[in-house]
Amino acid sequence: MLVYTSITKNYLPKARVLSRSLKRHNPGWRLCVILCDTPPENFDLRREPFDDLLTLAELDIPDWKSWAFGHNVVELCTAVKGVAAQRLAGRGGEDRLIYLDPDIMVFSSLEPLADLLERHQILLTPHLLEPETDAGAVIDNEICTLRHGVYNLGFVGVRTTGEGRRFIDWWAARLAAHCVADPANGLFTDQRWVDLAPGFFDGVHVLRDKGCNVATWNLHHRVLAKNAAGVLEAGGETLCFYHFTGFDSGDGRGVLLKYAADQIEAHLLWDSYAKELRANGHGEAALDHFAYGCFDNGVPIDAALRRAYRMRRDLQEAFPDPFRTGKWSLQSWWREEQRGVGLDAS
């Protein structure tokens, strides 16, 4: 079974934890990493727990530098998921594909998901499986889900033929053109798009397994506890995989304290994950720099310029390598724009 994830190099430690946990419980499964960045110095795939690694340049994206420039780091790592699925479809004769976010850790066999893909075309996990009863939780979870998407796209399972392939091609096209984080205007990367999938495609299966894609936004409905055999369960079902969203920002811990303050196993789990990350290089200075967050002279790219470049075909045609600096570059044009002088972009 082939699994893939998408990262920048500061997420390499998370991808290592994901891969090792995946293979611990699923011997013979393979993981491919999509690297939306330049590799760190002295990177050697042979020393990594991954089976393969593809860069943006290897995904056959037309004018990929121009395309990448129009996305911030979160949008970019999300936008490649569709085209990567196209690239990986059928690789090694495998007709099933699973995407997992890098900040996920696997705790038991995923074979039940592979079996579901024998009977269904697309597997999705909702953020929530039960309605909220507390007014604050309605705002935090239900309304937030309405803004960001019914399904959490930290996980997607798909067949690479038939309706599954139709989904992949549609998903890739939408993400190539419209993968932006703009909830106020109805878009949040790939998640709002997939709200349409059950209406567009046959064979969509909504996973209601409480052990799949457990996270702080649903943890109060899926209490973590060990059974008599010492197996970790979520809401009484075997914990399959946990999604550590908001780990780096601290937001995840904040929600954990708000909605699962008395869940001892949940706190132990977060502590254990932090230890795993440190053991796999989390926080190393060499992993901090996002190559596509700056021009080639190291100056950070303004978010407003990214938006302007993404929306204006004239800028894309005038500056096909927007990261390049110097005379008659996108950076020099932007500086003149900011000064109110303006340069001809034709």
C-alpha positions in Angstrom: 0.0 0.0 0.0 1.3 3.4 -0.9 0.9 6.4 1.5 2.2 9.9 0.8 2.6 13.2 2.7 3.5 16.8 1.8 6.1 18.9 3.7 8.6 21.6 3.8 12.0 20.7 5.4 11.1 22.0 8.9 8.5 19.2 8.9 11.0 16.4 8.1 11.1 15.3 11.8 7.3 15.0 11.7 7.4 13.0 8.5 10.0 10.7 10.1 7.7 10.0 13.0 4.8 9.5 10.7 6.8 7.0 8.6 8.2 5.0 11.5 4.9 4.7 13.2 3.2 3.8 9.9 5.7 1.0 9.2 5.7 -0.2 12.8 2.0 -1.1 12.5 1.9 -1.8 8.7 4.9 -3.8 7.6 5.5 -3.6 3.9 3.6 -0.3 3.4 5.5 2.5 1.6 5.7 6.2 2.2 6.5 8.9 -0.4 7.3 12.4 0.8 6.5 15.4 -1.4 9.0 18.1 -0.5 7.7 21.6 -1.3 11.1 23.1 -0.5 14.8 22.5 -1.2 16.4 19.6 0.7 18.5 20.4 3.7 22.3 20.3 3.4 23.7 16.7 3.4 20.2 15.2 3.0 20.4 11.6 2.1 17.2 9.6 1.3 19.1 6.4 2.0 19.3 7.4 5.7 15.6 8.3 5.9 12.7 6.1 6.8 10.9 7.1 3.6 10.7 5.0 0.4 10.8 7.9 -2.0 10.9 11.7 -2.1 9.6 14.0 -4.9 10.3 17.7 -5.3 8.1 20.3 -6.9 10.3 20.1 -10.0 9.5 16.4 -10.3 5.7 16.8 -10.3 5.4 17.9 -13.9 3.7 21.2 -12.8 3.8 23.7 -15.7 5.9 26.8 -14.8 6.2 25.4 -11.3 8.3 28.3 -9.9 5.7 30.8 -11.0 2.9 28.6 -9.6 4.7 28.0 -6.3 5.3 31.8 -5.8 1.5 32.4 -5.6 1.1 30.3 -2.5 2.2 30.7 1.1 3.7 27.7 2.8 0.4 26.1 4.0 -1.3 26.7 0.6 1.7 25.2 -1.2 2.0 22.1 0.8 -1.8 21.5 0.3 -1.9 22.5 -3.4 0.5 19.7 -4.4 -1.7 17.0 -3.0 -3.8 16.5 -6.1 -1.1 16.6 -8.7 1.0 14.3 -6.5 -1.8 11.8 -6.4 -1.9 12.0 -10.2 1.9 11.4 -10.3 1.7 8.4 -7.9 -1.5 6.8 -9.2 -0.7 3.3 -10.3 2.9 3.4 -9.2 4.2 -0.1 -8.6 0.9 -1.5 -9.8 -0.9 -0.2 -6.7 -4.5 0.9 -7.4 -5.1 2.5 -3.9 -3.5 5.5 -2.4 -3.7 7.2 1.0 -2.7 10.7 2.0 -1.7 11.5 5.6 -0.6 14.8 7.0 2.9 14.8 8.3 1.7 15.7 11.9 -0.1 12.4 12.2 1.1 9.4 14.1 -0.2 5.9 13.5 -1.0 3.6 16.4 -2.5 0.5 14.8 -3.0 -1.3 11.5 -4.5 0.7 8.6 -5.4 -2.5 6.8 -9.2 -1.9 7.6 -8.8 1.3 5.5 -7.1 -0.6 2.7 -10.0 -3.1 2.8 -12.6 -0.3 2.6 -10.8 0.9 -0.6 -11.6 -2.4 -2.1 -15.3 -1.6 -1.8 -15.4 2.2 -2.1 -13.7 4.8 -4.3 -13.0 7.6 -1.9 -12.6 7.7 1.9 -13.1 10.8 4.0 -13.1 11.6 7.7 -15.4 14.3 9.1 -14.0 16.7 11.6 -17.0 15.9 13.8 -19.1 12.8 14.3 -21.4 14.1 17.0 -23.3 17.4 17.4 -22.1 19.7 20.2 -24.3 20.5 23.2 -22.3 23.4 24.7 -22.7 26.8 23.2 -19.0 27.5 23.2 -18.2 24.2 21.5 -20.8 25.0 18.8 -18.8 28.1 18.0 -15.4 26.5 18.4 -16.1 23.3 16.5 -19.4 23.3 14.5 -19.1 26.9 13.2 -15.4 26.6 12.6 -16.0 23.4 10.6 -18.6 25.2 8.5 -15.9 27.8 7.7 -13.1 25.4 7.1 -14.7 22.3 5.6 -16.8 19.3 6.8 -14.0 16.8 6.2 -10.5 17.0 7.5 -8.1 16.5 4.6 -5.2 15.4 6.9 -6.5 12.0 5.6 -7.8 11.0 2.2 -8.1 7.5 0.8 -8.7 7.0 -2.9 -8.7 4.4 -5.6 -6.6 5.4 -8.6 -9.0 4.1 -11.2 -12.7 4.7 -12.1 -14.5 7.3 -10.0 -11.5 7.6 -7.7 -9.3 8.7 -10.6 -12.1 11.2 -11.7 -11.9 12.6 -8.2 -8.1 12.8 -8.3 -8.2 14.7 -11.6 -10.9 17.1 -10.4 -9.2 17.7 -7.0 -5.8 18.3 -8.8 -7.4 20.9 -11.1 -9.2 22.8 -8.3 -6.1 22.9 -6.1 -3.8 24.0 -9.0 -6.0 27.0 -9.6 -7.8 27.7 -6.3 -5.9 26.4 -3.3 -6.0 29.4 -1.0 -6.7 30.0 2.7 -9.6 32.5 2.5 -12.5 31.3 4.6 -14.2 34.7 4.4 -14.6 34.1 0.7 -15.6 30.4 1.0 -12.2 28.7 0.5 -9.9 27.0 2.8 -7.1 25.3 0.8 -8.5 21.8 -0.2 -11.0 21.2 2.5 -13.9 23.3 1.3 -13.6 21.8 -2.2 -14.0 18.3 -0.9 -17.3 19.3 0.7 -18.6 18.9 -2.9 -17.2 15.4 -3.4 -20.1 13.3 -2.1 -22.4 15.1 -4.6 -20.0 14.9 -7.5 -18.7 11.3 -7.3 -20.1 7.8 -6.7 -18.4 5.6 -4.1 -17.6 8.2 -1.4 -17.5 6.6 2.0 -17.6 8.7 5.1 -15.6 7.0 7.9 -17.4 7.0 11.2 -14.6 5.1 13.0 -13.8 7.1 16.2 -10.3 5.9 16.1 -9.5 7.5 12.8 -8.2 11.1 12.6 -8.6 11.8 16.3 -7.6 15.4 17.1 -8.2 18.1 19.7 -11.4 19.3 17.8 -13.1 16.0 18.4 -11.2 14.6 21.4 -13.9 15.5 24.0 -16.2 13.1 22.1 -13.5 10.4 21.7 -12.0 10.1 25.2 -8.6 8.4 25.1 -8.2 5.5 27.5 -6.3 2.2 27.6 -8.4 -1.0 27.7 -7.7 -4.0 29.9 -5.1 -5.2 27.4 -3.3 -1.9 27.5 -4.4 -0.9 24.0 -5.1 2.8 23.5 -8.7 3.5 22.5 -10.6 6.6 21.4 -14.3 6.7 22.3 -14.1 2.9 22.9 -12.6 2.1 19.5 -8.9 1.2 18.9 -6.9 4.3 18.2 -5.9 4.1 14.5 -4.2 7.5 14.0 -3.9 10.8 15.8 -3.6 14.2 14.2 -1.4 16.6 16.2 -2.7 19.8 14.6 -1.4 23.0 16.2 1.7 21.3 17.8 4.2 24.0 16.8 2.0 27.0 17.3 0.8 25.8 20.7 -2.8 26.1 19.6 -3.2 22.4 19.9 -2.1 22.3 23.6 -4.5 25.2 24.3 -7.5 23.3 22.8 -6.3 20.2 24.7 -6.4 22.1 28.0 -9.8 23.5 27.1 -11.6 20.4 26.0 -9.6 17.5 27.4 -8.0 18.8 30.6 -8.9 15.7 32.5 -7.9 13.2 29.9 -4.6 11.9 31.3 -3.9 9.6 28.3 -4.3 12.5 25.9 -1.7 14.6 27.7 0.7 11.6 27.9 0.2 11.1 24.2 1.1 14.7 23.4 4.2 14.4 25.7 5.2 11.2 24.0 4.8 12.8 20.6 7.0 15.8 21.6 9.7 13.3 22.7 9.5 11.4 19.4 9.9 14.7 17.4 13.0 15.7 19.4 14.5 12.3 18.8 13.9 12.9 15.0 15.5 16.3 14.8 12.6 18.6 15.6 13.9 22.2 16.1 17.2 21.8 14.3 18.2 25.2 13.0 19.3 23.7 9.6 15.6 22.9 8.9 14.2 26.3 9.6 14.6 28.0 6.2 11.7 27.7 3.8 13.3 28.2 0.4 10.2 29.6 -1.3 9.4 32.0 1.4 12.1 34.4 0.2 13.5 35.9 -3.0 16.9 34.5 -4.1 18.6 37.3 -2.2 17.0 36.2 1.1 14.4 38.9 1.4 11.0 37.6 2.6 8.2 37.7 0.1 5.3 40.0 1.0 1.9 38.3 1.2 0.3 41.0 -0.8 2.8 40.5 -3.6 2.0 36.8 -3.6 -1.7 37.5 -4.1 -1.0 40.1 -6.8 1.3 37.7 -8.7 -1.2 34.9 -8.4 -4.1 37.0 -9.8 -2.3 38.9 -12.5 -1.3 37.1 -15.7 0.7 40.1 -16.9 3.0 39.8 -13.9 3.4 36.0 -14.5 4.3 36.6 -18.1 6.7 39.5 -17.4 8.5 37.7 -14.5 8.4 33.9 -15.2 11.0 33.3 -12.4 9.5 35.5 -9.7 12.1 34.5 -7.1 15.0 36.0 -9.2 16.2 39.4 -8.0 18.1 42.2 -9.7 17.2 44.7 -12.4 13.8 44.2 -14.0 12.8 41.6 -11.6 9.5 41.1 -9.8 11.1 42.3 -6.6 12.3 45.5 -8.2 8.9 46.1 -9.8 7.2 45.6 -6.4 9.6 48.1 -4.7 8.7 50.7 -7.3 5.0 50.0 -6.8 5.4 50.5 -3.1 7.1 53.8 -3.7 4.2 54.8 -6.1 6.5 55.0 -9.1 5.4 51.8 -10.9 7.2 49.9 -13.7 5.8 48.6 -16.9 5.3 44.9 -16.3 4.9 44.1 -20.0 
